[in-house]
Each structure stands twice: as C-alpha cells, then as structure tokens.
Amino acid sequence: MTKADIVAEIAGETGVERNDVAKTVESFMSAIKTSLSKGENVYLRGFGSFIVKERAEKTGRNISKNTTIIIPAHNIPSFKPAKTFVEEVKNNVKVN
C-alpha cells in the first residue's frame, strides 16, 4: 500500500476531498519527523510508538580496500508496534 492508496482509502471512507486528506497525511508524517529529529518519541495508543534508537559506535570493514573503519555512534528512527496491533496482524495475515 502506498501513500496515495492510504489517501484514497481515507477519502473514500470519510467523504473528505483527496487534497485535504493528502495535506492531513503529509502534516501527520511531518509532525512525526519533526518530533523524532528533536529526540522526542511519538506514542500512538493501540497502534505503536515511533522512537529514536541509539546505535553504538562500531568497527566496519571496507572490503575493496581491505581497511577497517570506525562507524560513529548515531541515532535512527524506529517503529515499535503495540501489542494489540501485533496480535491483530498475527491472527489475520495469511501466508501463502
């Protein structure tokens, strides 16, 4: 499912114009990005949490030059689904 699919589905269910729904979805995603870039986690009860995870410094290898490089510590965005969300997906998704 793409962002356009989400916008179309919400517009169909609510009767709100697609342009308004698209602006709302964009604003929602922008708010999450802004919060995470400030180091603030976003909690959506019953859905999940968008959190900032710290990655520790580690040693990596450049195999083409056969050298060792240090990858500095950094933060990455992550999503942790709520238990109810996980259970719903477990019980409803059929694997071929």
Buried (B, 14 or more C-beta within 10 A) or exposed (E): EEEEEEBBEBBEEEEEEEEEBBEEBEEEEEEBEEBBEEEEEBEEEEEBBBBBEEEEEEEEEEEEEEEEEEEEEEEEBEEEBBEEBEEEEEEEEEEE
